[in-house]
Amino acid sequence: MTPTDYIDIIRNEKHCSVCMKKGAVEPHHINQIGMGRDRKRELVEHYSAIPVCRQCHTTYHNLGMKEFQFKFDINVYELAHYYLSKHLHIENI
């Protein structure tokens, strides 16, 4: 599975991985891609994406990772590992 295939899979998830709201989601990259880079390229950072709703995505960027994780009592790296394992069929470590 290519990185862009994985992003498409994340976009097709049916609920936000943070608030569990059903509906449209978008990929949030835990490992940031950075401004000006071509997100359509095969980037390894795509494998760190988690599905989030627009509201949670905005909140993440407004608060930053540390405060966001505290507010929602989550670990974004564990979420990223969960989704990557789920779609690559890897056992959780």
N, C-alpha and C positions, 0 to 999 in steps of 0.2 A: 504494500500500500504506500503510495507516494504521500508526501506532506500535504499536497493540495487535495488529494482524495480524503485525507483525514479531516481537513477543514470542512469539506462538504458534508461529511458524516456528522460532525459537531453541529453544523447549521441545521441538520435535519432532526436533531433531538427535539423532543416534544415538550420539555419543561426546563426551567432555569435550575441549574445545579446548586444555586445558593438559596433562593426563596421558595423553590419548587413550584412556582407559578407556571401553569400550563399556557402554551402559546408559542409565539415566535421567539426564537433565541438567536443570539449572535455569538461568534467565538471571541473570547477574551484570552489573549496570549499572556500567560504568566511570565514567560521569558519574552520581554518586549522586542518587537521588531524594529521600532524606531521610525522617526519621521523620514520620509523621502525614499524609503526602501520599497521595492516592488513586491507587494503582498501576493501577487499572482505567481511569483516564482516558487520553486521548490525549496522552501526554507525549513531547516530543522526546528526553528522556533514554533512552527505550526503544530508540532507534536505536544506542545505545552498548553494548548488551548482547552478551555472549558466552556460549556454552553451557559450563557447568562442572558437574562432579559435586559431590555434597554435600561430600565431603572437601576438594576443592580450594576450594570456596566458603568453607568454614569456615577453611581455612588462609589464604586471602586476607584475610579480615576479622581474623584473629588477628595476622597479620604486617604488614598494610598494603601498599599498592601497591608501594613501592620494594623492600622486602625480598622480597616475593612474586616480583616480576619477576627479581630477582637469583637467588633460589633455583631457579627453573625456567628461567632463561635465556631469558625471553620478553619481548616488548613487548606489553602488553595493548591499546594503541591500534592496533598493527598487526593484532592478532587481530580487534578490533572492525571495522576497515576491511575486512579480508578477508571477514568474514561479511556485512557490509552490502553490499559489492560483489557478492558471490556471489548474494545474494537480490534485489538491485535491478538486477542485470545491468549493472553499471558496470565499466569497465576499471580495473584497478589502476593507480595513478599512480606 
